[in-house]
């Protein structure tokens, strides 16, 4: 009887160990929008990936941009939705992070400069002496590239603006401008368009007055030591999303794209150069 009990206990322990070892894909995203919005956007995508990969897919929220970089470097995250600058930081931190895919729009992305209606701001030079908000310091489209293009235009935020502030997220920046907390701000073009379309910003109170030149931005990145077979399955799953399929269309609509395309490390050389020029990358 004792032997049977020991065998049963051993089998139970083995079963528990097997269950705990079941593969889980841990996914996160830079917090460039409100946490509830990030989760809403990810839920159907996560369900789709789970079916395509045949493994559990779990969303792991983080509180700030550096958290995604450290999570990937420590092996606590497997797949992350990065902006171009945060990807560069992750690549430098890990030495091996691999960008898999990006939305078609991310190969020609833009930032928008927005201003409070009636502020007298109609061009970049009008920002002199004004209060201006960026998103997160690590945001590509909410800070790095707007700063880079401001410097190209002969404007140094710390010297030429009355105040520089960081809201933490694109939607927060837009709300700061709308409420009059700041005179102007820089935001992700995609988020700006969504806020206008969904009537979450009042166009009578906030105007878009300048669009930057093109740059590469967001991508889905995996840690470098992830099983290559899993990485290829993830890439294939994104590339298989078809806007003609109603189920896929719902996923793509939430991601604000019609399709995903492959990307590569070399696409982000300009982002790294811009970061160095703006003294944001040592």
Protein Blocks (a to p, Z undefined) as FASTA:
>chain_A
ZZmmmmmmmmmmmmmmmmmmpccdddddddfbcfklmmmmmmmmmmmmmmmnopacdddd
dfbfklmmmmmmnopafbdcddfklmmmmmmmnopaccfbdcfklmmccddddddehklp
abfklmgopacddfdfklmklmmmmmmmmmmnopafklmpmbdcdehiaklmmmmmmnom
ambdcddfklmmmmmmnopacfklpccfbdcdddddddddddfkbcfklmmmmmmmmmmp
cfklmklmmmmmmnopabdcdddfklmmmmmmmmmmnopaZZ
